[in-house]
């Protein structure tokens, strides 16, 4: 897929392409197209063409943040070698 096939308004998962941000030269023969995208949450970020097309990047990260926060464990009174957890920090 070449740069001309990605247009303003194209949607890749939760990201909508706003514009071509820049073209980065890689060596003498290759270039990488970087697009300014907007996530469904409103956050804007730059994503290279390969990550958009492959689906490697699907959002700004807002989708995974709540999931990560839900994985907190209470380790009070647990031991790790000689270390003893006495309380949870904020």
HELIX and SHEET records of a PDB file:
HELIX    1   1 UNK A    3  UNK A    5  5                                   3    
HELIX    2   2 UNK A   49  UNK A   54  1                                   6    
HELIX    3   3 UNK A   62  UNK A   69  1                                   8    
SHEET    1   A 4 UNK A  11  UNK A  12  0                                        
SHEET    2   A 4 UNK A  15  UNK A  26 -1                                        
SHEET    3   A 4 UNK A  30  UNK A  39 -1                                        
SHEET    4   A 4 UNK A  44  UNK A  48 -1                                        
SHEET    1   B 2 UNK A  79  UNK A  80  0                                        
SHEET    2   B 2 UNK A  83  UNK A  84 -1                                        
END                                                                             
